[in-house]
Structures are given as structure tokens and as C-alpha cells.
Amino acid sequence: MAQTTTTKYAPLFMPITLPNGIKLANRFSLNPITLNASTSEGYISDADVAYAKRRVNSAPLQVTTAAYIEEYAQLFEYGPSVRDDTYIKGLSRLATAMKSGGAKAILQLTHAGRFARISLKDFGVVYGPSGMHLNSPVKHDVLAMSKRKIKHVVSQYANATRRAIKAGFDGVEISNAQRLLPQQFFSKFSNQRTDEYGPQSIENRARFGVEVMQAVQKVVDDEHAENFIIGFRGTPEETRGSEIGYSVDEFNQYFDRLLNVADVQYFAIASWGHNIFRETVRSDKHKGELINDVVLRHMRGRVPVIATGGINSADKAVEASEHADMVGASSMFITEPDFVSKLKAGREDDIDLTLTKEKWADLAIPANAFKDIVEFMDFGGSLSKKTRDEIRSETNQSDVDYFNKYQ
């Protein structure tokens, strides 16, 4: 007998409880995606709020796009900032909108380090763990972070956490994924220091990330933010051909060190490419195994593991859930904010991931949305080519041309 919809997708709608006791109604999370709707100075706009309101019922756990913590941290243009107290008012509007349907609203805190493309464009300067010369997006030098600069950035993560609490967010997410600054310190490719933050040991490579998480936890404790969620997003393996920036086992050890200093509530797995949730280990003793399985076994139920990357159908969501505790999506919620509610109601045939000009207003998609990441959508393929082309046609072409020129 054919499996009923209710039975087939039932695992996706089982409640899950975070380590701090917060219960989520189902296994979905809304991943960060670069909306490009904030002002040029990083203030939240009406378009940011409208987009969030349209998706209040998309998932019980929702994470904002990357909010940069200082001027030298900015990766994407027109992204939100959390670098001083003047941003709290706008962020509060966003948090209120995200929470209005009962979801937990998480502010992602980021520092792009040596890949801070907009900082390079605006100031001609980027910082990283080590001094080096790069050719992309243009030829430039990366300034090595002094110990004083490291302490400054750690304090910026802490201050950003305080602002998130003041703004009414339910938590913050510290991203160690996709070559952002904490990952740059942990990677032997980008970290060539000779001091205690250098690549000589896992303890040294983890030191910056540990100090960041420790500082975030201290703010949560000092502010008496009860049941505040500290999330973590990471890329569990980094390789270049036969070279290893770090292995899955090393990254798992890194995460264990973070758990020693902070009450981390979830681990979202993120990387690059097509169908990330199916990626296998490329190096070391776990070669060929599903990355999500290796991480999930290591967690042993201590924190929920969230699978992400290419999950754009009900069947893929079920497949991903077999190797993780939760499933996260971003692209599919652009064109189908009601994916989860339709699936729960047994209306999976009504799920529509296409995008037409007529749907933009209903979906509350800003005119310049996703202009900085449409090329990454091409690479990941989570949305159809027709839909990606529709997004591309509505973006600010001059900004897209700038982006393409320097890739």
C-alpha cells in the first residue's frame, strides 16, 4: 500500500526540545540568506521587516542574514549591521516581526575577515589571522590581526550579543562557516601565525573561536537573558585537493571546546556546492561517509544538528532528516514561505518554488533582493534556472556587474 503523506513526512513534524528546554514545534529552520534590503549604512529597512513578516510561519527557528559586527567585517552590500547601539531600534523591529508568528528569532553575528568584500571596496583594507596577498576580488593585501585587534573583535561579538538581547532577539548565531573569520583562524590554509593563535595545535587554532563564544556566554549571563539561544554554524571539513585545512574530527574537537565555555543550543552544518546535505568526507579516516552522520554521531544528542544546503523539496527534507535532528532551508522559503504549512496539511502538490513578476509583491521580495548571491544560487541550484533568472532580472544590474567583474 502506498505510504500516506502524513506517515511519510511525520518525522519532520515531531517537536524537538533544545538543551535549554525550549520546545520547537517541528524540525524546520529558516537559514540565513543575504537579502540586500538594509540601508547602505546597515540599518534595517521596511523591506527587511516586510520580508520577515511574510515568513513568520515558515519555521519555528529563524536566523537572520549575516549582521556584521564592525566596519571591517562586512561581506555583502546592503546587509544589516549591529556595530553600535544606533542599530538596536531597527533590529528590534525585525525581531518583533520574526517573532510575531511564534518563531524563535536568531540574529546571526558575522565577521568576514579577509573576505570582507565591501570593507575592501570602501576602505581598501581587510583583516585576517595572517598577512597575505590575495588576487580576489581584486589584488590586495590582508593585514594580520594584532593581539589588540583580536581582543577588539572579540569584544565586538560580545557587544553585538548585548544589542541582540536589547533588541528582543531570542538568540544569536555565531557563524564559523564558509570562510568567515573564526573559520579562518581554525584553518591551516589561512592561519600562518606563530603566536598562541597560530596553527601549531588544535588548541591554538581554536583559541579565537573559543574566546568569542566565551565572551558571548558572559554577556548572556551578565544580562540574565533566560533561555537565550546561542547557535553555531560551521563547515565541518576544509580541503583543497589532497591538502587539508582541517578534518571533520578536528572540527568536532573544536566544537567540543566551544561547549566547554558556552551553552550552545544547536550546530547548523553549512558549506558550498550542490546538495550540501549529501556531502561526504573527503579526507582522513571517515573518507566517503556522510559528513552529517559523522557530526551527528559525535554530538551524541548533546545538541541538535541541523542539515542544510539544497533542501528544496519534501522528499529531500525527509532524506536530510535521516542524518540530522533538524533541516534548514533558505532558497525555498524565498518563493514558497508556506512550504511547511502546506506540507503539514497534506498539500505537497500545491508547493510552488517558481517565481514570476506577479508573485513578487505577495512574497514581499525587495527589488534588489539577492543581487550579491544570485551567482551562488546558480552554483547550488536550489532554485530552478528560470526562477534564478527572474531574480537576476529584478536586481540592480550595476551592482551585479560589479560583483561579476571581480569574481
Secondary structure by P-SEA (a helix, b strand, c coil): cccccccccccccbbbbccccccccccbbbcccccccccccccccaaaaaaaaacccccccccccbbbccccccccccbbbcccccaaaaaaaaaaaaaccbbbbbbbbbbbcccaaaaaaaccccccccccccccccbbbbbcccaaaaaaaaaaaaaaaaaaaaacccccccccccccaaaaaacccccccccccccccccccaaaaaaaaaaaaaaaaaaccccbbbbbbbbccccccccccccaaaaaaaaaaaaacccccbbbbbbbccccccccccccccccccaaaaaaaaacccbbbbbbcccccaaaaaaaaacccccccccccccccaaaaaaaaccccccccccccccccccccccccccccaaaaaaaccccaaaaaaaaaacaaaaaaaaaaac
